[in-house]
Amino acid sequence: MDIRQAYADARAAGASRHRDIAHAMGITEGMLIDAHVGAPRSGQEGGLQAQRLRRDFPALLSELSRAGELMALTRNAHCVHERTGIYEHVSAQGEPGREMGLALGEEIDLRLFYSQWAQGYAVREGEQQSLQFFDAQGVAVHKIFTRPATRLAAWQALRADWADPTAPAPQWRLDTPPTPVDAPDVDADAFRAGWAALRDTHEFFGLLRRHGLTRRTAMHLAAPEFAQRVDPHAARVLLEGAAANGTPVMVFVGNKGVIQIHGGPIKRVAVMGPWLNVLDARFNLHLREDAIAEAWAVRKPTVDGLVSSLELYAADGELIAQFFGQRKPGQPERCAWRQLLDGLVDDPAWSEESVGCAA
């Protein structure tokens, strides 16, 4: 198959998203991008062009602040999270190729799992410029786009510094990563006791590992005062409520390579067909409501009081998105957020007490 020509034909026919075009061609998005490494064919100037990047991704991200304002995009199969800002306070630790990193800027807030980053590209199509990163199967883990306020000279210098014209074509893995499964024997009582004993939300990951549980199964095993299944359209109700009363939220969307976080108020919530959207100036969210198989109101005990969230799951158990009330460590969550979440639950086991929350 001539991937470049098939892509050009799809674009001419009106297709827009690289991911969808690649899927229709029976390949992954990374394969599509890599096929465009090198100069475009005659007659395709302004079309898709790509350059492979050197693979020291933590060092590359640590230099992005030179370019100023950029748009960070992280997605999974059912949700896209876009946040505009500056890549600040970027750090990483761990052995090369297996680093874990952070970006803790005022607006760009990321958790980075570099062991899942296999290949990176500088991409240009018309006036749109980006850096795009893919896992070993060619599935996108993170993308970075220029914005009108980007320092283009610094951006171009970064592209030139990090381009690797001698890099060989990647050897994409065609196997599908195994789906996580639960341990065959789970002590549900011990798990519930461990949940009740949590002192920090980050301890939840260790609790799952100790008991050999997937996250969605944990929801089903949890005590009713800590997890309640709610309507699949709960995210719409929650976001519309937060936009109406100005409650600041935290929106987590991730994949195996990145978790991207928005923190702050939201203003414009819009439903367009199956998509639930937040369409603000510096934050966009695009969520497929028809992909939500289960939605859960969740509480975790911490030293700062209960921390409440809404978690969305796809039919295969994938975590699509999480929503929290915005708060800082050492502070209780806002009562306004807790009341929004409590309004989703219709079960007397879920107490509506606001003890431990802040006005």
Summary of the structure (lengths in Angstrom):
residues: 359
radius of gyration: 21.4
end to end distance: 60.5
largest distance: 68.0
contacts: 1102
relative contact order: 0.13
helix: 27%
strand: 33%
